């Protein structure tokens, strides 16, 4: 007992609580007088100690399991608080406790303390990635599209990607309004046809009343991805990254036309055994800067392309899912912690609705605001009602509109840059003036004309 790390005051406290604990006194009686031959003969209150009966001993009025002190019920909560004093994770807390303390179900109680710790949940790591949900491969070109806005060198661009052929269109926007986006979409649909489905993120320009009316008037379905979760619109995000990287390289290689670069990008096969986006989209090879075989091959059946794309998609899912697993669904009225902002601590919330999009939920914040998040942003249900204090929020500013996108970068750039001229889309408005200073305006009947 002299080698056990405990002060005299704490030892006296343990002895006193052990004497007052009926379960501990019955346990001492069994240790002193001997245990029954079968577990069924042991009193129910101490039956959980039967499997450790050969390891139990009594020293100075205290019960030990090996060299670990058995803690009376009245002191277990205090010990749990001391174990989790420095807010370490579950395994660290368990390893620390196993050195000197023991009581039945101690590991589970440590798990519960860590899971319900408001501070730990506030700063915990994000959830692991979930298994991949593949979008259905369309039956043919330009039936299902994905769109998104990106910024480059102070200008806004709209990227459109065909889910079947992987054909990409990039158009410069005159401004960040829904009308400007719709104008570009109308121009593209007039060339290639109206799709059945168009996916976008829930940004202001792509999820507005004007866009919904446009979808209804032109007879296509508009679907949005999960809020604050760009991976759910991954096809578009991946192609945006590719196009921006290509443009940056062209800036460092003067004399090369971005339009020719886009042409050759569309002329490049999308994978082994698959043709180029241009061939799949238009059914023929498009003449570019490299020579083409003049004996054009006939287009293969779209079903063959679809089978290969599905096979490719399943292989991608297999690789992705190797280190991913699905999270347990949450239910309405579950109390959870949610990432209100991706780079800020989590805040407590209550689930109010299960959305029709995969793994999407609406949650209500303590201030009454309702936001939508993906399941990967939700942690819990874990917290109790007493976590709704102001301190649990860490003075996080609340915003009434969670879906407002960041504003466009400034268009005035001090350093000289080479303008990227994309032929498909509207050009920025330029005010022309005469030498006397009078502004030249086009007639109203030419306002819809696209140069």
PyMOL commands that set and color helices and strands:
alter all, ss='L'
color gray80, all
select helices_A, chain A and resi 8-20+22-33+39-41+44-55+73-83+90-100+106-115+118-122+178-192+209-218+230-251+258-266+277-282+302-323+375-377+385-387+390-393+444-446
alter helices_A, ss='H'
color red, helices_A
select strands_A, chain A and resi 56-59+62-65+68-70+101-102+144-152+155-162+168-172+197-200+221-224+269-271+274-276+335-338+347-354+360-365+370-374+378-380+432-433+439-440
alter strands_A, ss='S'
color yellow, strands_A
deselect
rebuild
show_as cartoon
